Amino acid sequence: MVGLGRPALRVVRHTLTSAALLSVIAAAASDAQKPGIAPMSAEALRRNASVYAAPEYPAPSVAANRAGRVTVDVVVGTNTPTSPLARVQSTHVISAPDTLIASAVLRALEAARYMPVFDDSGRALKVASQVVWDFHVVQGKGTVVDPYAPPASQEQGVAAIAALDLRIVDRARELLSAPDKWNRTDTRQCPPKATRVSLYCALELATLEIAGAFDHRGTVMDDARDALADVTPNHPDYGHWLMGYNNDSTTTFIDIARVLEATRVRIAKRIPPTH
């Protein structure tokens, strides 16, 4: 196994388009010890992932039977104070079976997106954590395993997913049960302790509470976008449908409630009737 070191060695921040990708430089103190950066476990960070593609297993590494665990120290944060998703801002490869595999993981992290972490005042924080991937070769075939992956929703079946989505929508309706709970200036940043929530944030927070993880392209969010089109078929071409509709000066709280009700109706159609 190739050790890429801590604290003596650090992979250059992910400039993934050149040989500099795997160059190493002397490291200073751990990012987790820097002021303004909160520690988070690898498992908790994985639960916060919204976009998280698996890295490819490089063919030369498979052929050479290079297998084992990749561990990467990461700092994750939003690019701006109002960014709706956080991304990996720096990396420090701790260990990897070889440099090709390390490179593949860093490329995947370039596209990863996470739900922001907030302090008690609703300010987005940077977090220091780790990303872990396991690489196995069995009978000449390479397999990449995400050790902290949440249970695959596909295994639950359509009806079970729909039943879960109904609970999510019902919880979102509770979060938006009155006009004074509605935030009509959405940024798609959703602090869990906010006293007012937008349409998007009601669905996001409800999803996190009920399902334990959030995907902004998940089924309940797509149903909400389709429901918006059902309720307002001639709406403007918003850049972000749920945020744009929420923030539209012509949208009322009753309109928001109608979108949530239409979302519930869409989801309920996927649940077989009981006899």
C-alpha positions in Angstrom: 0.0 0.0 0.0 1.2 3.5 -0.9 1.1 5.7 2.2 0.6 9.4 1.2 1.2 10.4 4.7 0.1 12.4 7.7 1.4 14.8 8.8 4.5 14.6 6.7 2.8 14.5 3.3 -0.1 16.3 1.7 -1.7 15.9 -1.7 -1.9 19.3 -3.4 -5.5 20.7 -3.4 -7.4 19.0 -6.1 -6.1 20.5 -9.3 -7.2 17.4 -11.2 -6.2 18.3 -14.7 -2.4 17.9 -14.5 0.4 15.8 -13.0 0.3 18.2 -10.0 -2.7 16.1 -8.8 -0.6 13.7 -6.9 2.4 15.9 -6.0 2.8 16.2 -2.2 4.0 19.0 0.0 4.9 19.3 3.6 1.8 19.6 5.7 1.2 21.9 8.6 -1.2 21.3 11.4 -4.4 19.2 10.7 -7.2 21.2 9.1 -9.5 20.0 11.9 -7.5 22.1 14.4 -7.8 25.3 12.4 -10.1 28.0 13.9 -13.6 28.2 12.4 -13.6 24.6 11.1 -15.8 22.1 13.0 -14.9 18.4 13.2 -17.3 15.9 11.7 -17.2 12.1 11.5 -16.8 10.4 8.2 -20.1 8.6 8.6 -21.9 11.9 9.4 -20.3 13.6 6.4 -21.5 10.8 4.2 -25.0 11.2 5.4 -24.8 14.9 4.5 -23.9 14.1 0.9 -26.4 15.2 -1.8 -24.3 14.4 -4.9 -21.8 11.5 -4.3 -20.6 9.5 -7.3 -18.4 6.5 -6.9 -14.8 6.8 -8.2 -13.8 4.6 -11.0 -11.4 1.7 -10.4 -8.4 2.3 -12.7 -7.9 -0.7 -15.0 -4.1 -0.8 -14.3 -4.7 -1.0 -10.6 -7.2 -3.8 -11.0 -4.7 -5.7 -13.3 -1.9 -5.2 -10.6 -4.3 -6.4 -7.9 -4.0 -3.1 -6.1 -6.7 -3.2 -3.4 -7.5 -1.6 0.0 -8.9 1.4 1.6 -8.6 5.0 0.5 -8.8 7.6 3.3 -8.8 11.3 2.6 -8.9 14.2 5.0 -11.3 16.8 3.6 -12.5 20.3 4.5 -16.0 20.9 3.2 -17.8 24.2 3.0 -19.9 26.6 0.9 -18.2 28.8 -1.6 -20.3 31.8 -0.5 -22.4 32.5 2.7 -25.6 31.7 0.8 -24.5 28.7 -1.4 -27.2 26.0 -1.1 -24.6 23.2 -1.3 -21.2 22.7 0.2 -18.3 21.2 -1.7 -14.8 19.8 -0.9 -12.4 22.7 -0.6 -9.2 20.9 0.3 -8.0 17.3 0.4 -5.2 15.4 2.2 -4.8 11.8 1.1 -3.9 9.7 4.1 -3.5 6.3 2.4 -4.4 4.6 -0.8 -3.4 1.3 -2.5 -1.7 3.3 -5.3 -1.6 6.8 -6.8 -4.0 6.0 -9.6 -6.7 5.0 -7.1 -6.0 8.1 -5.1 -6.4 10.2 -8.2 -9.7 8.5 -9.0 -11.1 9.3 -5.6 -10.0 13.0 -5.8 -11.7 13.3 -9.2 -14.9 12.0 -7.7 -14.7 14.4 -4.8 -14.4 17.3 -7.3 -18.1 16.6 -8.2 -19.3 15.8 -4.7 -21.9 18.1 -3.1 -23.0 18.2 0.6 -25.7 19.8 2.7 -24.2 22.7 4.5 -23.7 22.5 8.3 -24.9 25.4 10.3 -24.2 26.9 13.7 -26.9 28.0 16.1 -27.3 31.3 14.4 -27.9 29.7 11.0 -24.4 30.6 9.7 -22.9 28.0 7.3 -19.8 26.4 8.7 -16.7 24.6 7.3 -16.2 21.1 8.5 -13.1 18.9 8.7 -13.8 15.2 8.1 -12.7 12.2 6.2 -13.9 10.4 3.0 -13.4 6.6 2.8 -13.7 4.2 -0.1 -12.8 0.5 -0.2 -11.4 -1.1 -3.4 -11.5 -4.9 -3.8 -10.3 -7.2 -6.6 -12.0 -10.6 -6.8 -11.2 -13.0 -9.6 -9.7 -10.2 -11.6 -12.7 -7.9 -11.3 -12.6 -4.6 -9.4 -15.3 -3.4 -7.0 -15.6 -0.1 -5.3 -17.5 0.0 -2.0 -18.9 3.0 -0.1 -18.6 1.8 3.5 -20.9 4.5 4.9 -23.6 4.4 2.1 -27.2 4.7 3.3 -29.5 1.8 2.5 -30.3 1.8 -1.2 -33.8 3.1 -1.7 -34.3 1.0 -4.8 -34.3 -2.1 -2.5 -37.5 -0.8 -0.8 -39.8 -1.0 -3.8 -41.9 1.7 -5.4 -44.7 1.5 -2.8 -42.4 1.7 0.2 -40.6 4.7 -1.2 -43.9 6.4 -1.9 -45.1 5.8 1.6 -41.9 7.3 2.9 -42.3 10.3 0.6 -45.8 10.8 1.8 -44.5 11.1 5.4 -42.0 13.7 4.1 -44.6 15.8 2.4 -46.8 15.6 5.5 -44.0 16.8 7.7 -43.2 19.6 5.2 -46.8 20.7 5.5 -46.5 20.8 9.2 -43.4 23.0 8.9 -45.5 25.3 6.6 -48.7 25.1 8.6 -49.2 28.8 8.8 -48.3 32.0 6.8 -46.0 33.2 9.6 -43.9 30.1 9.1 -43.2 30.8 5.4 -39.9 32.3 4.3 -40.6 33.8 0.9 -37.0 34.9 0.3 -35.5 31.4 -0.3 -31.8 30.9 -1.0 -32.0 27.1 -0.7 -29.9 27.2 2.4 -31.9 25.5 5.1 -30.7 26.0 8.8 -32.5 23.4 10.9 -33.3 25.9 13.6 -34.8 28.5 11.3 -38.2 29.7 12.4 -39.4 30.3 8.9 -38.9 28.0 5.9 -39.4 28.1 2.2 -41.1 25.5 0.1 -37.7 24.0 -0.9 -36.4 24.1 2.7 -39.6 22.5 4.1 -39.1 19.6 1.8 -35.4 19.4 2.5 -35.7 19.5 6.3 -38.6 17.1 6.3 -36.5 14.7 4.1 -33.6 14.9 6.5 -35.8 14.2 9.5 -37.8 11.3 8.0 -35.3 9.7 5.6 -32.0 10.7 7.3 -30.4 11.9 4.0 -31.3 14.4 1.3 -31.0 14.4 -2.5 -32.1 17.6 -4.3 -32.9 15.4 -7.3 -34.7 12.7 -5.2 -38.2 11.5 -6.0 -40.1 13.8 -3.5 -38.3 16.9 -4.9 -39.0 15.9 -8.5 -42.7 15.2 -7.5 -42.8 18.7 -6.0 -41.4 20.2 -9.2 -44.0 18.3 -11.3 -46.8 19.4 -8.9 -45.7 23.0 -9.3 -46.3 22.6 -13.1 -49.7 21.0 -12.4 -50.7 23.9 -10.1 -49.2 26.7 -12.3 -48.8 25.3 -15.8 -47.8 28.7 -17.3 -45.3 29.6 -14.7 -42.1 31.5 -15.8 -39.0 29.5 -16.6 -37.4 29.8 -13.2 -33.7 28.8 -13.0 -34.6 26.8 -9.9 -38.2 25.9 -9.9 -39.0 25.6 -6.2 -36.9 28.6 -5.2 -38.1 30.7 -8.1 -41.8 29.9 -7.5 -41.4 30.5 -3.7 -39.8 33.9 -4.2 -42.1 35.0 -7.0 -43.9 38.2 -5.9 -47.2 36.8 -7.2 -46.9 33.6 -5.2 -49.1 33.4 -2.1 -49.0 31.1 0.9 -52.1 29.4 -0.4 -50.2 28.7 -3.6 -47.4 27.0 -1.6 -50.0 24.9 0.2 -51.5 23.9 -3.1 -48.1 22.7 -4.4 -47.6 20.6 -1.3 -51.1 19.1 -1.6 -50.6 18.4 -5.3 -47.3 16.7 -4.5 -49.0 14.5 -2.0 -51.7 13.5 -4.6 -48.9 12.6 -7.1 -47.1 10.4 -4.6 -50.3 8.7 -3.3 -51.0 7.4 -6.8 -48.0 5.1 -6.5 -49.3 3.3 -3.4 -51.6 0.3 -4.3 -55.0 0.5 -2.6 -55.5 -1.8 0.4 -58.4 -4.3 0.4 
